[in-house]
Amino acid sequence: MPRAKSVCLVDGCIRTTVRDGRCAEHQLRKPWANRSRRNREVIPGWSRIRLRVLYRDRKTCYLCQSTGANEVDHIVPVARGGTHDPTNLAAVCSACHRQKTQRESRGG
C-alpha cells in the first residue's frame, strides 16, 4: 500500500518529500559532488536570486536578445573576481550560456 508523502525535514520547508525525508531541493549532495570548491560553495537564496534576475531581464538573453532565456550567467565569472550580486548576473539562453562557458574555459 502506498504511503502518504510527508513534509520535508528542513526547517521552514513545506514541500513534500521525494526521498530520504527531503524534498527535491534539499536532497543531500552525493559524495562526488563535493570535490570542487565551486560545488561546495552554497549561495544562500540562489533560487530566489535566479528567478528575480530572469524576471528582471524579462527572460531575454543578454547575448542574442532571444526570448525564453532559462539560465542565469555571471557576466564576470566568479573565478575572475565576479560576485553573486544581481548586478553581475544576467538571463541567458542555454545555447549562448554553453558557448560563453566554453569560450571562458579556453581562456577567451
Secondary structure, DSSP 4 states (H G I P E B T S, - for coil): -PPPP-B-SSTT--PBPSBTTB-STTPPPPGGGGSSHHHH---TTHHHHHHHHHHHTTTB-TTT--B---EEEESS-GGGT--SSGGGEEEE-HHHHHHHHHHHHTT-
